[in-house]
């Protein structure tokens, strides 16, 4: 029987979502990807999620997603093996199960299950979907990624009762009241609750019971994300909000127009710092010259970070 203590601790932290760099031929740039991971690990990040939305999960091929999972595990092992790897999986059940099993074979400790991409999602179907994946990899911690406000606490509780390895929930509905209610209905202590909308929502969600948050900004300025984590762990909300104020312009650029430039802004900031090419895959697009200038101005403000 697994206790999943290390995996639960990893979720109660900054859960980094690495970008996927591409080269001039639109291939995954493995060297640049590993360099970004090494930078995160050296800064003190201890939870990595390859194949997340900031990693352009839906724009990658199956082979690319598998390679990214393997590269992440290998880079962690090279650095001493203390970080935990949470591989993003999804699509239809057979593909998600195959990806989860591959993650297990590659040496990952957890999988994050992307929201089902289907126009018709019932509560029973949502439970069945995640249960099929969780039961295929009982040795791994499993984390549903919830963006649908109709998924209620009772459904999450049912999933947890059926699958002990469902240990956390990445909650990404932009409604702290809904989050607080769902978390309590599902089991505040049963699951590790991760604020899935990154740093801007982290203070409000921590106040309601979250103990970790996801981050794409961490690719650019890991010290900023870790400073917010430390402030929230200490219950120092004024300090957390000072960090919040410093990152607000950056995160608002990412969130504009229903997050159209979510990844593009992060990659542009990395490009400004000479860490990654700005290229993204459709349906995302690179920023306009005016938007690039906005990102550069924000990043200049972090020059001392």
Residue, then its C-alpha position, 0 to 999 in steps of 0.5 A: x500500500x502506497x502512502x504517497x507522502x513524497x508525492x503529496x509534499x510535491x503538490x503542496x509546493x510550486x508546481x512548475x509547468x515547463x515550456x516546450x522550446x522549438x528549434x528553427x525547424x519546429x522540432x522540440x529543442x531537447x537541449x534547450x528544454x533540459x537547460x530550462x529544467x536544470x535552471x529550475x532545479x538549481x533555483x530550488x523548484x522541486x515539482x515539474x510537470x512536463x506536458x502541461x498546458x504551458x508546455x503546449x500539450x495539445x500541440x505536441x505529438x504522442x512521440x514528443x510528449x513521451x520524449x518530454x516525459x523521459x527527458x524530464x525524468x532523466x534531467x531530475x536524475x542527473x540533478x540528484x533525483x530529489x524532484x518529483x515529476x508529474x506527467x500531463x496525460x489526456x485525450x481519450x481513455x486509451x491514449x491517456x492510459x497509455x501515456x500514464x503507463x509510459x510515465x510510470x515506465x519512464x520513472x515519473x511519480x505522478x500524472x496530471x490528467x488534463x480535463x476531458x476534451x469532449x463537448x458532453x461531460x457528465x459527472x458519472x462520466x467524469x468519474x469513470x474517465x479518471x477512474x480508468x486512468x488511475x486504476x491503470x497506474x496504482x503506483x502513481x499519484x494521480x491529479x485531476x485537472x479541473x477547469x469545469x465549474x460543474x464538477x462538484x465535490x461529491x464527484x471528486x469524493x467518489x473518485x477518491x473513494x474508488x482510487x486511493x492514488x488520486x491524491x491531489x486536485x489541480x483546481x482551475x476554476x476562477x472562483x475562490x468561493x466555488x473552490x472553497x465549497x468544492x474542496x470541503x465537499x470533496x475532502x479538504x484533507x483527503x486531497x492536496x489542493x493545488x491552485x491551478x490558475x497560478x500566482x494571481x489566484x494563489x493567495x485567495x486559494x491558499x486562504x480557502x485551503x490550497x497548499x500548492x499552486x501551478x506556475x508558468x512564470x516560474x520558467x522565467x523568474x523562479x525566485x519570484x514564484x518561490x518567494x510567493x510560496x514562502x510567504x503563503x506558507x508562512x501565512x504572510x499575506x501582505x508579503x504574498x501580495x507584494x509579490x502579486x503586485x510585481x507579477x500582475x502585469x505579466x500575468x494579466x498579459x497572459x490572461x488577456x483574451x481568454x488566455x490567447x497569449x498564455x504561452x506566448x508571453x512566457x516564451x517571449x520573456x524567456x527569449x528576452x532573457x536569452x533562454x528560449x526561442x519565442x516560437x509557439x505552435x498553432x493555435x497559439x501565435x507569437x506576440x506582436x512587436x508592441x506586445x513584445x515591448x510590453x513583455x520586455x518592460x515587465x521583465x526589465x523590472x525583474x532585473x534584480x531577481 
